[in-house]
Amino acid sequence: MTRTRAREKPATRDSSSYFFTEVEMYQVVRARLRALVCGMRAARRDAGMVTSEYAMGIVAAVAFAVVLYKVVTSGAVSAELQSVVTEALNARM
């Protein structure tokens, strides 16, 4: 396990001062976790949709799927897709 240098070496301390002490590391980790949890709580307050928004999203997705299905199954698009697949299967390697 390698340690990284956390701060500059003070002139009055020995060589062990290159690294965080256990107490300092605990405080740093605790502060970062607290910031992470508080940030997640703040993001969660307004992050979700209510039931009516879910319903509208589902209706919009279904409508888009129907339009996409009609476009893909139309004569021109279907013929073009068949020609692309036929050319790919008959390609020489």
PDB file of N, CA, C and O in Angstrom:
ATOM      1  N   MET A   1       0.850  -1.169   0.000  1.00  0.00           N
ATOM      2  CA  MET A   1       0.000   0.000   0.000  1.00  0.00           C
ATOM      3  C   MET A   1       0.899   1.237   0.000  1.00  0.00           C
ATOM      4  O   MET A   1       1.783   1.357   0.848  1.00  0.00           O
ATOM      5  N   THR A   2       0.689   2.122  -0.908  1.00  0.00           N
ATOM      6  CA  THR A   2       1.511   3.320  -0.978  1.00  0.00           C
ATOM      7  C   THR A   2       0.770   4.482  -0.353  1.00  0.00           C
ATOM      8  O   THR A   2      -0.452   4.598  -0.447  1.00  0.00           O
ATOM      9  N   ARG A   3       1.534   5.323   0.275  1.00  0.00           N
ATOM     10  CA  ARG A   3       0.952   6.525   0.871  1.00  0.00           C
ATOM     11  C   ARG A   3       1.328   7.719   0.022  1.00  0.00           C
ATOM     12  O   ARG A   3       2.414   7.772  -0.557  1.00  0.00           O
ATOM     13  N   THR A   4       0.444   8.650  -0.045  1.00  0.00           N
ATOM     14  CA  THR A   4       0.738   9.870  -0.782  1.00  0.00           C
ATOM     15  C   THR A   4       1.076  10.971   0.203  1.00  0.00           C
ATOM     16  O   THR A   4       0.644  10.947   1.355  1.00  0.00           O
ATOM     17  N   ARG A   5       1.820  11.898  -0.245  1.00  0.00           N
ATOM     18  CA  ARG A   5       2.223  13.001   0.602  1.00  0.00           C
ATOM     19  C   ARG A   5       1.052  13.945   0.780  1.00  0.00           C
ATOM     20  O   ARG A   5       0.532  14.484  -0.197  1.00  0.00           O
ATOM     21  N   ALA A   6       0.634  14.148   2.008  1.00  0.00           N
ATOM     22  CA  ALA A   6      -0.564  14.934   2.272  1.00  0.00           C
ATOM     23  C   ALA A   6      -0.268  16.422   2.382  1.00  0.00           C
ATOM     24  O   ALA A   6      -1.099  17.247   2.001  1.00  0.00           O
ATOM     25  N   ARG A   7       0.884  16.770   2.888  1.00  0.00           N
ATOM     26  CA  ARG A   7       1.223  18.188   3.036  1.00  0.00           C
ATOM     27  C   ARG A   7       2.729  18.340   3.114  1.00  0.00           C
ATOM     28  O   ARG A   7       3.459  17.356   3.235  1.00  0.00           O
ATOM     29  N   GLU A   8       3.177  19.554   3.046  1.00  0.00           N
ATOM     30  CA  GLU A   8       4.605  19.817   3.111  1.00  0.00           C
ATOM     31  C   GLU A   8       5.139  19.495   4.496  1.00  0.00           C
ATOM     32  O   GLU A   8       4.426  19.621   5.491  1.00  0.00           O
ATOM     33  N   LYS A   9       6.382  19.083   4.555  1.00  0.00           N
ATOM     34  CA  LYS A   9       7.004  18.717   5.819  1.00  0.00           C
ATOM     35  C   LYS A   9       7.327  19.975   6.611  1.00  0.00           C
ATOM     36  O   LYS A   9       8.050  20.842   6.121  1.00  0.00           O
ATOM     37  N   PRO A  10       6.795  20.091   7.845  1.00  0.00           N
ATOM     38  CA  PRO A  10       7.164  21.231   8.676  1.00  0.00           C
ATOM     39  C   PRO A  10       8.611  21.109   9.139  1.00  0.00           C
ATOM     40  O   PRO A  10       9.148  20.006   9.238  1.00  0.00           O
ATOM     41  N   ALA A  11       9.211  22.200   9.410  1.00  0.00           N
ATOM     42  CA  ALA A  11      10.628  22.203   9.777  1.00  0.00           C
ATOM     43  C   ALA A  11      10.863  21.611  11.162  1.00  0.00           C
ATOM     44  O   ALA A  11      11.949  21.095  11.423  1.00  0.00           O
ATOM     45  N   THR A  12       9.873  21.668  12.060  1.00  0.00           N
ATOM     46  CA  THR A  12      10.102  21.257  13.437  1.00  0.00           C
ATOM     47  C   THR A  12       9.672  19.831  13.737  1.00  0.00           C
ATOM     48  O   THR A  12       9.895  19.367  14.855  1.00  0.00           O
ATOM     49  N   ARG A  13       9.067  19.110  12.797  1.00  0.00           N
ATOM     50  CA  ARG A  13       8.570  17.764  13.073  1.00  0.00           C
ATOM     51  C   ARG A  13       9.453  16.715  12.410  1.00  0.00           C
ATOM     52  O   ARG A  13      10.239  17.034  11.519  1.00  0.00           O
ATOM     53  N   ASP A  14       9.325  15.480  12.838  1.00  0.00           N
ATOM     54  CA  ASP A  14      10.132  14.404  12.269  1.00  0.00           C
ATOM     55  C   ASP A  14       9.535  13.920  10.955  1.00  0.00           C
ATOM     56  O   ASP A  14       8.552  14.487  10.477  1.00  0.00           O
ATOM     57  N   SER A  15      10.114  12.882  10.368  1.00  0.00           N
ATOM     58  CA  SER A  15       9.699  12.428   9.038  1.00  0.00           C
ATOM     59  C   SER A  15       8.309  11.823   9.014  1.00  0.00           C
ATOM     60  O   SER A  15       7.730  11.689   7.936  1.00  0.00           O
ATOM     61  N   SER A  16       7.745  11.448  10.168  1.00  0.00           N
ATOM     62  CA  SER A  16       6.400  10.878  10.177  1.00  0.00           C
ATOM     63  C   SER A  16       5.334  11.929   9.924  1.00  0.00           C
ATOM     64  O   SER A  16       4.171  11.575   9.726  1.00  0.00           O
ATOM     65  N   SER A  17       5.683  13.192   9.922  1.00  0.00           N
ATOM     66  CA  SER A  17       4.703  14.256   9.728  1.00  0.00           C
ATOM     67  C   SER A  17       4.335  14.457   8.265  1.00  0.00           C
ATOM     68  O   SER A  17       3.531  15.337   7.958  1.00  0.00           O
ATOM     69  N   TYR A  18       4.898  13.672   7.354  1.00  0.00           N
ATOM     70  CA  TYR A  18       4.517  13.761   5.951  1.00  0.00           C
ATOM     71  C   TYR A  18       3.079  13.317   5.730  1.00  0.00           C
ATOM     72  O   TYR A  18       2.454  13.715   4.748  1.00  0.00           O
ATOM     73  N   PHE A  19       2.548  12.498   6.633  1.00  0.00           N
ATOM     74  CA  PHE A  19       1.259  11.887   6.440  1.00  0.00           C
ATOM     75  C   PHE A  19       0.279  12.362   7.498  1.00  0.00           C
ATOM     76  O   PHE A  19       0.666  12.862   8.555  1.00  0.00           O
ATOM     77  N   PHE A  20      -1.004  12.194   7.185  1.00  0.00           N
ATOM     78  CA  PHE A  20      -2.028  12.513   8.169  1.00  0.00           C
ATOM     79  C   PHE A  20      -1.908  11.577   9.361  1.00  0.00           C
ATOM     80  O   PHE A  20      -1.555  10.408   9.208  1.00  0.00           O
ATOM     81  N   THR A  21      -2.199  12.086  10.535  1.00  0.00           N
ATOM     82  CA  THR A  21      -2.311  11.204  11.691  1.00  0.00           C
ATOM     83  C   THR A  21      -3.670  10.525  11.625  1.00  0.00           C
ATOM     84  O   THR A  21      -4.507  10.888  10.799  1.00  0.00           O
ATOM     85  N   GLU A  22      -3.893   9.556  12.477  1.00  0.00           N
ATOM     86  CA  GLU A  22      -5.165   8.844  12.470  1.00  0.00           C
ATOM     87  C   GLU A  22      -6.325   9.783  12.774  1.00  0.00           C
ATOM     88  O   GLU A  22      -7.391   9.677  12.169  1.00  0.00           O
ATOM     89  N   VAL A  23      -6.117  10.697  13.706  1.00  0.00           N
ATOM     90  CA  VAL A  23      -7.182  11.639  14.071  1.00  0.00           C
ATOM     91  C   VAL A  23      -7.474  12.581  12.905  1.00  0.00           C
ATOM     92  O   VAL A  23      -8.635  12.851  12.598  1.00  0.00           O
ATOM     93  N   GLU A  24      -6.428  13.078  12.261  1.00  0.00           N
ATOM     94  CA  GLU A  24      -6.629  13.976  11.130  1.00  0.00           C
ATOM     95  C   GLU A  24      -7.336  13.258   9.977  1.00  0.00           C
ATOM     96  O   GLU A  24      -8.226  13.822   9.341  1.00  0.00           O
ATOM     97  N   MET A  25      -6.937  12.020   9.717  1.00  0.00           N
ATOM     98  CA  MET A  25      -7.578  11.256   8.643  1.00  0.00           C
ATOM     99  C   MET A  25      -9.047  11.004   8.968  1.00  0.00           C
ATOM    100  O   MET A  25      -9.906  11.098   8.091  1.00  0.00           O
ATOM    101  N   TYR A  26      -9.331  10.685  10.226  1.00  0.00           N
ATOM    102  CA  TYR A  26     -10.719  10.473  10.650  1.00  0.00           C
ATOM    103  C   TYR A  26     -11.536  11.740  10.413  1.00  0.00           C
ATOM    104  O   TYR A  26     -12.661  11.670   9.917  1.00  0.00           O
ATOM    105  N   GLN A  27     -10.974  12.898  10.767  1.00  0.00           N
ATOM    106  CA  GLN A  27     -11.690  14.159  10.608  1.00  0.00           C
ATOM    107  C   GLN A  27     -11.920  14.478   9.131  1.00  0.00           C
ATOM    108  O   GLN A  27     -12.984  14.973   8.758  1.00  0.00           O
ATOM    109  N   VAL A  28     -10.930  14.196   8.298  1.00  0.00           N
ATOM    110  CA  VAL A  28     -11.069  14.460   6.865  1.00  0.00           C
ATOM    111  C   VAL A  28     -12.139  13.564   6.260  1.00  0.00           C
ATOM    112  O   VAL A  28     -12.996  14.033   5.512  1.00  0.00           O
ATOM    113  N   VAL A  29     -12.091  12.276   6.583  1.00  0.00           N
ATOM    114  CA  VAL A  29     -13.071  11.334   6.046  1.00  0.00           C
ATOM    115  C   VAL A  29     -14.468  11.683   6.523  1.00  0.00           C
ATOM    116  O   VAL A  29     -15.424  11.643   5.748  1.00  0.00           O
ATOM    117  N   ARG A  30     -14.585  12.024   7.794  1.00  0.00           N
ATOM    118  CA  ARG A  30     -15.895  12.376   8.343  1.00  0.00           C
ATOM    119  C   ARG A  30     -16.462  13.628   7.673  1.00  0.00           C
ATOM    120  O   ARG A  30     -17.652  13.687   7.363  1.00  0.00           O
ATOM    121  N   ALA A  31     -15.606  14.627   7.453  1.00  0.00           N
ATOM    122  CA  ALA A  31     -16.068  15.855   6.803  1.00  0.00           C
ATOM    123  C   ALA A  31     -16.515  15.584   5.366  1.00  0.00           C
ATOM    124  O   ALA A  31     -17.526  16.123   4.915  1.00  0.00           O
ATOM    125  N   ARG A  32     -15.763  14.749   4.650  1.00  0.00           N
ATOM    126  CA  ARG A  32     -16.146  14.432   3.262  1.00  0.00           C
ATOM    127  C   ARG A  32     -17.435  13.642   3.204  1.00  0.00           C
ATOM    128  O   ARG A  32     -18.277  13.889   2.341  1.00  0.00           O
ATOM    129  N   LEU A  33     -17.600  12.686   4.122  1.00  0.00           N
ATOM    130  CA  LEU A  33     -18.844  11.919   4.160  1.00  0.00           C
ATOM    131  C   LEU A  33     -20.030  12.811   4.498  1.00  0.00           C
ATOM    132  O   LEU A  33     -21.103  12.669   3.913  1.00  0.00           O
ATOM    133  N   ARG A  34     -19.841  13.726   5.435  1.00  0.00           N
ATOM    134  CA  ARG A  34     -20.918  14.644   5.804  1.00  0.00           C
ATOM    135  C   ARG A  34     -21.313  15.504   4.612  1.00  0.00           C
ATOM    136  O   ARG A  34     -22.499  15.713   4.356  1.00  0.00           O
ATOM    137  N   ALA A  35     -20.317  16.002   3.885  1.00  0.00           N
ATOM    138  CA  ALA A  35     -20.611  16.821   2.706  1.00  0.00           C
ATOM    139  C   ALA A  35     -21.336  16.006   1.643  1.00  0.00           C
ATOM    140  O   ALA A  35     -22.251  16.503   0.987  1.00  0.00           O
ATOM    141  N   LEU A  36     -20.924  14.757   1.478  1.00  0.00           N
ATOM    142  CA  LEU A  36     -21.569  13.893   0.494  1.00  0.00           C
ATOM    143  C   LEU A  36     -23.018  13.608   0.865  1.00  0.00           C
ATOM    144  O   LEU A  36     -23.902  13.684   0.012  1.00  0.00           O
ATOM    145  N   VAL A  37     -23.268  13.280   2.131  1.00  0.00           N
ATOM    146  CA  VAL A  37     -24.628  12.979   2.581  1.00  0.00           C
ATOM    147  C   VAL A  37     -25.517  14.214   2.490  1.00  0.00           C
ATOM    148  O   VAL A  37     -26.662  14.123   2.049  1.00  0.00           O
ATOM    149  N   CYS A  38     -24.999  15.357   2.899  1.00  0.00           N
ATOM    150  CA  CYS A  38     -25.799  16.593   2.823  1.00  0.00           C
ATOM    151  C   CYS A  38     -26.100  16.952   1.371  1.00  0.00           C
ATOM    152  O   CYS A  38     -27.192  17.431   1.064  1.00  0.00           O
ATOM    153  N   GLY A  39     -25.142  16.725   0.481  1.00  0.00           N
ATOM    154  CA  GLY A  39     -25.362  16.995  -0.933  1.00  0.00           C
ATOM    155  C   GLY A  39     -26.411  16.071  -1.523  1.00  0.00           C
ATOM    156  O   GLY A  39     -27.223  16.490  -2.348  1.00  0.00           O
ATOM    157  N   MET A  40     -26.392  14.804  -1.098  1.00  0.00           N
ATOM    158  CA  MET A  40     -27.382  13.856  -1.596  1.00  0.00           C
ATOM    159  C   MET A  40     -28.768  14.218  -1.087  1.00  0.00           C
ATOM    160  O   MET A  40     -29.748  14.104  -1.824  1.00  0.00           O
ATOM    161  N   ARG A  41     -28.859  14.647   0.151  1.00  0.00           N
ATOM    162  CA  ARG A  41     -30.163  15.038   0.694  1.00  0.00           C
ATOM    163  C   ARG A  41     -30.718  16.240  -0.053  1.00  0.00           C
ATOM    164  O   ARG A  41     -31.909  16.296  -0.359  1.00  0.00           O
ATOM    165  N   ALA A  42     -29.849  17.201  -0.344  1.00  0.00           N
ATOM    166  CA  ALA A  42     -30.295  18.393  -1.062  1.00  0.00           C
ATOM    167  C   ALA A  42     -30.749  18.032  -2.470  1.00  0.00           C
ATOM    168  O   ALA A  42     -31.731  18.590  -2.960  1.00  0.00           O
ATOM    169  N   ALA A  43     -30.057  17.116  -3.123  1.00  0.00           N
ATOM    170  CA  ALA A  43     -30.434  16.723  -4.480  1.00  0.00           C
ATOM    171  C   ALA A  43     -31.718  15.906  -4.484  1.00  0.00           C
ATOM    172  O   ALA A  43     -32.484  15.958  -5.446  1.00  0.00           O
ATOM    173  N   ARG A  44     -31.956  15.154  -3.420  1.00  0.00           N
ATOM    174  CA  ARG A  44     -33.126  14.289  -3.354  1.00  0.00           C
ATOM    175  C   ARG A  44     -34.420  15.067  -3.139  1.00  0.00           C
ATOM    176  O   ARG A  44     -35.495  14.562  -3.462  1.00  0.00           O
ATOM    177  N   ARG A  45     -34.343  16.252  -2.616  1.00  0.00           N
ATOM    178  CA  ARG A  45     -35.557  17.019  -2.308  1.00  0.00           C
ATOM    179  C   ARG A  45     -36.425  17.261  -3.536  1.00  0.00           C
ATOM    180  O   ARG A  45     -37.651  17.201  -3.453  1.00  0.00           O
ATOM    181  N   ASP A  46     -35.798  17.532  -4.662  1.00  0.00           N
ATOM    182  CA  ASP A  46     -36.546  17.892  -5.861  1.00  0.00           C
ATOM    183  C   ASP A  46     -36.193  17.011  -7.046  1.00  0.00           C
ATOM    184  O   ASP A  46     -36.434  17.386  -8.194  1.00  0.00           O
ATOM    185  N   ALA A  47     -35.624  15.842  -6.778  1.00  0.00           N
ATOM    186  CA  ALA A  47     -35.103  15.029  -7.864  1.00  0.00           C
ATOM    187  C   ALA A  47     -36.160  14.162  -8.530  1.00  0.00           C
ATOM    188  O   ALA A  47     -36.013  13.841  -9.709  1.00  0.00           O
ATOM    189  N   GLY A  48     -37.213  13.771  -7.833  1.00  0.00           N
ATOM    190  CA  GLY A  48     -38.162  12.814  -8.388  1.00  0.00           C
ATOM    191  C   GLY A  48     -39.369  13.452  -9.032  1.00  0.00           C
ATOM    192  O   GLY A  48     -39.596  14.657  -8.926  1.00  0.00           O
ATOM    193  N   MET A  49     -40.139  12.612  -9.705  1.00  0.00           N
ATOM    194  CA  MET A  49     -41.384  13.071 -10.315  1.00  0.00           C
ATOM    195  C   MET A  49     -42.546  12.568  -9.475  1.00  0.00           C
ATOM    196  O   MET A  49     -42.455  11.522  -8.832  1.00  0.00           O
ATOM    197  N   VAL A  50     -43.612  13.304  -9.489  1.00  0.00           N
ATOM    198  CA  VAL A  50     -44.826  12.854  -8.823  1.00  0.00           C
ATOM    199  C   VAL A  50     -45.581  11.936  -9.770  1.00  0.00           C
ATOM    200  O   VAL A  50     -45.217  11.810 -10.939  1.00  0.00           O
ATOM    201  N   THR A  51     -46.624  11.299  -9.274  1.00  0.00           N
ATOM    202  CA  THR A  51     -47.351  10.291 -10.049  1.00  0.00           C
ATOM    203  C   THR A  51     -47.906  10.844 -11.354  1.00  0.00           C
ATOM    204  O   THR A  51     -47.857  10.166 -12.381  1.00  0.00           O
ATOM    205  N   SER A  52     -48.430  12.058 -11.330  1.00  0.00           N
ATOM    206  CA  SER A  52     -48.986  12.625 -12.565  1.00  0.00           C
ATOM    207  C   SER A  52     -47.886  12.862 -13.602  1.00  0.00           C
ATOM    208  O   SER A  52     -48.125  12.710 -14.800  1.00  0.00           O
ATOM    209  N   GLU A  53     -46.687  13.232 -13.154  1.00  0.00           N
ATOM    210  CA  GLU A  53     -45.588  13.420 -14.094  1.00  0.00           C
ATOM    211  C   GLU A  53     -45.154  12.080 -14.688  1.00  0.00           C
ATOM    212  O   GLU A  53     -44.824  12.003 -15.872  1.00  0.00           O
ATOM    213  N   TYR A  54     -45.153  11.017 -13.866  1.00  0.00           N
ATOM    214  CA  TYR A  54     -44.862   9.693 -14.391  1.00  0.00           C
ATOM    215  C   TYR A  54     -45.890   9.302 -15.455  1.00  0.00           C
ATOM    216  O   TYR A  54     -45.526   8.779 -16.508  1.00  0.00           O
ATOM    217  N   ALA A  55     -47.149   9.551 -15.186  1.00  0.00           N
ATOM    218  CA  ALA A  55     -48.208   9.200 -16.134  1.00  0.00           C
ATOM    219  C   ALA A  55     -48.028   9.946 -17.449  1.00  0.00           C
ATOM    220  O   ALA A  55     -48.158   9.354 -18.521  1.00  0.00           O
ATOM    221  N   MET A  56     -47.731  11.227 -17.378  1.00  0.00           N
ATOM    222  CA  MET A  56     -47.527  12.011 -18.602  1.00  0.00           C
ATOM    223  C   MET A  56     -46.280  11.535 -19.342  1.00  0.00           C
ATOM    224  O   MET A  56     -46.265  11.507 -20.573  1.00  0.00           O
ATOM    225  N   GLY A  57     -45.257  11.169 -18.622  1.00  0.00           N
ATOM    226  CA  GLY A  57     -44.044  10.645 -19.250  1.00  0.00           C
ATOM    227  C   GLY A  57     -44.306   9.339 -19.968  1.00  0.00           C
ATOM    228  O   GLY A  57     -43.797   9.121 -21.067  1.00  0.00           O
ATOM    229  N   ILE A  58     -45.100   8.463 -19.355  1.00  0.00           N
ATOM    230  CA  ILE A  58     -45.431   7.188 -19.985  1.00  0.00           C
ATOM    231  C   ILE A  58     -46.273   7.406 -21.234  1.00  0.00           C
ATOM    232  O   ILE A  58     -46.036   6.766 -22.259  1.00  0.00           O
ATOM    233  N   VAL A  59     -47.258   8.308 -21.161  1.00  0.00           N
ATOM    234  CA  VAL A  59     -48.092   8.604 -22.333  1.00  0.00           C
ATOM    235  C   VAL A  59     -47.234   9.159 -23.471  1.00  0.00           C
ATOM    236  O   VAL A  59     -47.420   8.779 -24.627  1.00  0.00           O
ATOM    237  N   ALA A  60     -46.310  10.042 -23.157  1.00  0.00           N
ATOM    238  CA  ALA A  60     -45.432  10.606 -24.189  1.00  0.00           C
ATOM    239  C   ALA A  60     -44.533   9.528 -24.787  1.00  0.00           C
ATOM    240  O   ALA A  60     -44.322   9.509 -26.000  1.00  0.00           O
ATOM    241  N   ALA A  61     -44.001   8.629 -23.957  1.00  0.00           N
ATOM    242  CA  ALA A  61     -43.144   7.556 -24.461  1.00  0.00           C
ATOM    243  C   ALA A  61     -43.916   6.602 -25.367  1.00  0.00           C
ATOM    244  O   ALA A  61     -43.400   6.165 -26.395  1.00  0.00           O
ATOM    245  N   VAL A  62     -45.133   6.285 -24.992  1.00  0.00           N
ATOM    246  CA  VAL A  62     -45.959   5.396 -25.821  1.00  0.00           C
ATOM    247  C   VAL A  62     -46.298   6.068 -27.140  1.00  0.00           C
ATOM    248  O   VAL A  62     -46.250   5.427 -28.190  1.00  0.00           O
ATOM    249  N   ALA A  63     -46.638   7.339 -27.104  1.00  0.00           N
ATOM    250  CA  ALA A  63     -46.946   8.062 -28.345  1.00  0.00           C
ATOM    251  C   ALA A  63     -45.731   8.092 -29.265  1.00  0.00           C
ATOM    252  O   ALA A  63     -45.858   7.895 -30.473  1.00  0.00           O
ATOM    253  N   PHE A  64     -44.560   8.339 -28.697  1.00  0.00           N
ATOM    254  CA  PHE A  64     -43.338   8.347 -29.507  1.00  0.00           C
ATOM    255  C   PHE A  64     -43.077   6.965 -30.097  1.00  0.00           C
ATOM    256  O   PHE A  64     -42.667   6.855 -31.253  1.00  0.00           O
ATOM    257  N   ALA A  65     -43.311   5.901 -29.312  1.00  0.00           N
ATOM    258  CA  ALA A  65     -43.105   4.536 -29.793  1.00  0.00           C
ATOM    259  C   ALA A  65     -44.057   4.218 -30.946  1.00  0.00           C
ATOM    260  O   ALA A  65     -43.661   3.565 -31.911  1.00  0.00           O
ATOM    261  N   VAL A  66     -45.296   4.669 -30.853  1.00  0.00           N
ATOM    262  CA  VAL A  66     -46.274   4.424 -31.919  1.00  0.00           C
ATOM    263  C   VAL A  66     -45.851   5.132 -33.200  1.00  0.00           C
ATOM    264  O   VAL A  66     -45.898   4.545 -34.281  1.00  0.00           O
ATOM    265  N   VAL A  67     -45.442   6.382 -33.083  1.00  0.00           N
ATOM    266  CA  VAL A  67     -44.996   7.134 -34.264  1.00  0.00           C
ATOM    267  C   VAL A  67     -43.771   6.463 -34.872  1.00  0.00           C
ATOM    268  O   VAL A  67     -43.693   6.315 -36.091  1.00  0.00           O
ATOM    269  N   LEU A  68     -42.821   6.058 -34.048  1.00  0.00           N
ATOM    270  CA  LEU A  68     -41.616   5.397 -34.543  1.00  0.00           C
ATOM    271  C   LEU A  68     -41.956   4.070 -35.224  1.00  0.00           C
ATOM    272  O   LEU A  68     -41.375   3.736 -36.257  1.00  0.00           O
ATOM    273  N   TYR A  69     -42.883   3.325 -34.657  1.00  0.00           N
ATOM    274  CA  TYR A  69     -43.307   2.058 -35.260  1.00  0.00           C
ATOM    275  C   TYR A  69     -43.938   2.294 -36.630  1.00  0.00           C
ATOM    276  O   TYR A  69     -43.654   1.568 -37.583  1.00  0.00           O
ATOM    277  N   LYS A  70     -44.787   3.304 -36.723  1.00  0.00           N
ATOM    278  CA  LYS A  70     -45.435   3.606 -38.013  1.00  0.00           C
ATOM    279  C   LYS A  70     -44.400   4.015 -39.061  1.00  0.00           C
ATOM    280  O   LYS A  70     -44.507   3.624 -40.224  1.00  0.00           O
ATOM    281  N   VAL A  71     -43.413   4.790 -38.660  1.00  0.00           N
ATOM    282  CA  VAL A  71     -42.384   5.225 -39.610  1.00  0.00           C
ATOM    283  C   VAL A  71     -41.557   4.038 -40.076  1.00  0.00           C
ATOM    284  O   VAL A  71     -41.298   3.893 -41.271  1.00  0.00           O
ATOM    285  N   VAL A  72     -41.138   3.180 -39.137  1.00  0.00           N
ATOM    286  CA  VAL A  72     -40.277   2.055 -39.499  1.00  0.00           C
ATOM    287  C   VAL A  72     -41.010   1.031 -40.345  1.00  0.00           C
ATOM    288  O   VAL A  72     -40.403   0.408 -41.216  1.00  0.00           O
ATOM    289  N   THR A  73     -42.301   0.841 -40.110  1.00  0.00           N
ATOM    290  CA  THR A  73     -43.048  -0.158 -40.877  1.00  0.00           C
ATOM    291  C   THR A  73     -43.657   0.406 -42.151  1.00  0.00           C
ATOM    292  O   THR A  73     -44.359  -0.317 -42.858  1.00  0.00           O
ATOM    293  N   SER A  74     -43.415   1.662 -42.465  1.00  0.00           N
ATOM    294  CA  SER A  74     -43.937   2.218 -43.715  1.00  0.00           C
ATOM    295  C   SER A  74     -43.212   1.573 -44.899  1.00  0.00           C
ATOM    296  O   SER A  74     -42.138   0.994 -44.739  1.00  0.00           O
ATOM    297  N   GLY A  75     -43.800   1.677 -46.058  1.00  0.00           N
ATOM    298  CA  GLY A  75     -43.269   1.007 -47.242  1.00  0.00           C
ATOM    299  C   GLY A  75     -41.863   1.442 -47.618  1.00  0.00           C
ATOM    300  O   GLY A  75     -41.003   0.601 -47.879  1.00  0.00           O
ATOM    301  N   ALA A  76     -41.622   2.733 -47.648  1.00  0.00           N
ATOM    302  CA  ALA A  76     -40.327   3.243 -48.084  1.00  0.00           C
ATOM    303  C   ALA A  76     -39.213   2.862 -47.107  1.00  0.00           C
ATOM    304  O   ALA A  76     -38.138   2.425 -47.520  1.00  0.00           O
ATOM    305  N   VAL A  77     -39.473   3.026 -45.835  1.00  0.00           N
ATOM    306  CA  VAL A  77     -38.447   2.720 -44.829  1.00  0.00           C
ATOM    307  C   VAL A  77     -38.215   1.218 -44.773  1.00  0.00           C
ATOM    308  O   VAL A  77     -37.075   0.774 -44.639  1.00  0.00           O
ATOM    309  N   SER A  78     -39.269   0.441 -44.872  1.00  0.00           N
ATOM    310  CA  SER A  78     -39.142  -1.016 -44.844  1.00  0.00           C
ATOM    311  C   SER A  78     -38.316  -1.511 -46.031  1.00  0.00           C
ATOM    312  O   SER A  78     -37.452  -2.372 -45.867  1.00  0.00           O
ATOM    313  N   ALA A  79     -38.572  -0.982 -47.209  1.00  0.00           N
ATOM    314  CA  ALA A  79     -37.810  -1.368 -48.398  1.00  0.00           C
ATOM    315  C   ALA A  79     -36.339  -0.983 -48.248  1.00  0.00           C
ATOM    316  O   ALA A  79     -35.451  -1.756 -48.607  1.00  0.00           O
ATOM    317  N   GLU A  80     -36.090   0.196 -47.724  1.00  0.00           N
ATOM    318  CA  GLU A  80     -34.706   0.652 -47.538  1.00  0.00           C
ATOM    319  C   GLU A  80     -33.967  -0.219 -46.522  1.00  0.00           C
ATOM    320  O   GLU A  80     -32.802  -0.561 -46.725  1.00  0.00           O
ATOM    321  N   LEU A  81     -34.641  -0.574 -45.436  1.00  0.00           N
ATOM    322  CA  LEU A  81     -34.023  -1.443 -44.438  1.00  0.00           C
ATOM    323  C   LEU A  81     -33.733  -2.823 -45.026  1.00  0.00           C
ATOM    324  O   LEU A  81     -32.682  -3.403 -44.753  1.00  0.00           O
ATOM    325  N   GLN A  82     -34.646  -3.346 -45.821  1.00  0.00           N
ATOM    326  CA  GLN A  82     -34.416  -4.637 -46.458  1.00  0.00           C
ATOM    327  C   GLN A  82     -33.231  -4.588 -47.410  1.00  0.00           C
ATOM    328  O   GLN A  82     -32.443  -5.532 -47.469  1.00  0.00           O
ATOM    329  N   SER A  83     -33.099  -3.502 -48.153  1.00  0.00           N
ATOM    330  CA  SER A  83     -31.962  -3.390 -49.079  1.00  0.00           C
ATOM    331  C   SER A  83     -30.636  -3.290 -48.315  1.00  0.00           C
ATOM    332  O   SER A  83     -29.629  -3.852 -48.745  1.00  0.00           O
ATOM    333  N   VAL A  84     -30.634  -2.589 -47.204  1.00  0.00           N
ATOM    334  CA  VAL A  84     -29.412  -2.481 -46.393  1.00  0.00           C
ATOM    335  C   VAL A  84     -29.019  -3.847 -45.848  1.00  0.00           C
ATOM    336  O   VAL A  84     -27.846  -4.217 -45.887  1.00  0.00           O
ATOM    337  N   VAL A  85     -29.990  -4.595 -45.341  1.00  0.00           N
ATOM    338  CA  VAL A  85     -29.706  -5.922 -44.787  1.00  0.00           C
ATOM    339  C   VAL A  85     -29.253  -6.863 -45.891  1.00  0.00           C
ATOM    340  O   VAL A  85     -28.321  -7.642 -45.691  1.00  0.00           O
ATOM    341  N   THR A  86     -29.897  -6.807 -47.052  1.00  0.00           N
ATOM    342  CA  THR A  86     -29.523  -7.677 -48.174  1.00  0.00           C
ATOM    343  C   THR A  86     -28.096  -7.373 -48.630  1.00  0.00           C
ATOM    344  O   THR A  86     -27.317  -8.295 -48.871  1.00  0.00           O
ATOM    345  N   GLU A  87     -27.749  -6.108 -48.750  1.00  0.00           N
ATOM    346  CA  GLU A  87     -26.385  -5.734 -49.143  1.00  0.00           C
ATOM    347  C   GLU A  87     -25.366  -6.203 -48.100  1.00  0.00           C
ATOM    348  O   GLU A  87     -24.272  -6.643 -48.451  1.00  0.00           O
ATOM    349  N   ALA A  88     -25.725  -6.110 -46.835  1.00  0.00           N
ATOM    350  CA  ALA A  88     -24.793  -6.536 -45.781  1.00  0.00           C
ATOM    351  C   ALA A  88     -24.591  -8.043 -45.810  1.00  0.00           C
ATOM    352  O   ALA A  88     -23.481  -8.521 -45.575  1.00  0.00           O
ATOM    353  N   LEU A  89     -25.637  -8.791 -46.093  1.00  0.00           N
ATOM    354  CA  LEU A  89     -25.507 -10.246 -46.124  1.00  0.00           C
ATOM    355  C   LEU A  89     -24.788 -10.742 -47.374  1.00  0.00           C
ATOM    356  O   LEU A  89     -24.143 -11.790 -47.342  1.00  0.00           O
ATOM    357  N   ASN A  90     -24.893 -10.003 -48.467  1.00  0.00           N
ATOM    358  CA  ASN A  90     -24.233 -10.404 -49.724  1.00  0.00           C
ATOM    359  C   ASN A  90     -22.852  -9.801 -49.892  1.00  0.00           C
ATOM    360  O   ASN A  90     -22.217 -10.003 -50.927  1.00  0.00           O
ATOM    361  N   ALA A  91     -22.375  -9.075 -48.912  1.00  0.00           N
ATOM    362  CA  ALA A  91     -21.047  -8.425 -49.023  1.00  0.00           C
ATOM    363  C   ALA A  91     -19.948  -9.479 -49.036  1.00  0.00           C
ATOM    364  O   ALA A  91     -20.016 -10.483 -48.328  1.00  0.00           O
ATOM    365  N   ARG A  92     -18.925  -9.223 -49.865  1.00  0.00           N
ATOM    366  CA  ARG A  92     -17.780 -10.133 -49.934  1.00  0.00           C
ATOM    367  C   ARG A  92     -16.756  -9.699 -48.910  1.00  0.00           C
ATOM    368  O   ARG A  92     -16.553  -8.515 -48.643  1.00  0.00           O
ATOM    369  N   MET A  93     -16.117 -10.716 -48.348  1.00  0.00           N
ATOM    370  CA  MET A  93     -15.081 -10.428 -47.348  1.00  0.00           C
ATOM    371  C   MET A  93     -13.760 -10.932 -47.822  1.00  0.00           C
ATOM    372  O   MET A  93     -12.757 -10.788 -47.122  1.00  0.00           O
TER     373      MET A  93
END
